[in-house]
Amino acid sequence: MSIIPSFTTYDTTPKFWVCTNPQCAEGHPGWTGEPTGKKCFSCKQPLVKSNSEPVRNN
């Protein structure tokens, strides 16, 4: 029996960029992360690279 290789790869630790400007339509001020050199396409404020979703402060 032969083994067919998988061509799909999965990122087990996804990271994504988040705008932390509260006035921005794309902003999520509760999220934290590592600073990046990228800027938000809407408000031109710095973006941070986040590892996960924020913790709710209820």
C-alpha positions in Angstrom: 0.0 0.0 0.0 1.4 3.4 -1.0 1.1 6.6 1.0 -0.2 9.7 -0.8 1.5 12.9 0.4 -0.7 15.7 1.5 -0.3 19.0 -0.4 -2.2 21.0 2.2 -0.2 22.6 4.9 -1.7 24.1 8.1 -0.3 26.9 10.2 -0.6 25.6 13.7 0.2 29.0 15.2 -1.6 31.5 13.1 -0.6 35.2 13.3 -2.4 38.1 11.8 -2.1 41.9 11.8 -4.4 44.0 13.9 -5.0 47.8 14.0 -5.1 49.1 17.5 -6.6 52.5 16.7 -10.1 52.6 18.4 -11.4 55.3 15.9 -10.5 53.1 12.9 -13.2 51.0 11.3 -10.7 48.1 11.2 -9.4 48.7 14.7 -9.5 46.3 17.6 -8.0 48.2 20.5 -8.3 45.3 23.0 -5.8 43.1 21.0 -2.1 43.1 21.8 0.9 41.8 19.9 4.3 42.4 18.5 4.9 45.7 16.8 5.4 45.5 13.0 6.6 47.9 10.4 3.3 47.8 8.6 0.6 50.5 8.7 -3.2 50.1 8.5 -4.6 50.7 5.0 -7.5 52.7 6.4 -6.0 55.0 9.0 -2.2 54.7 8.4 -1.6 53.9 12.1 0.9 51.1 13.1 -0.3 47.5 13.1 0.6 44.8 15.6 1.1 41.1 14.9 -1.3 39.1 17.1 -1.2 35.4 18.0 -4.7 34.9 19.3 -8.0 36.5 20.1 -8.2 39.0 22.9 -9.4 38.1 26.4 -12.7 39.7 27.4 -12.6 42.0 30.4 -16.1 41.6 31.7 
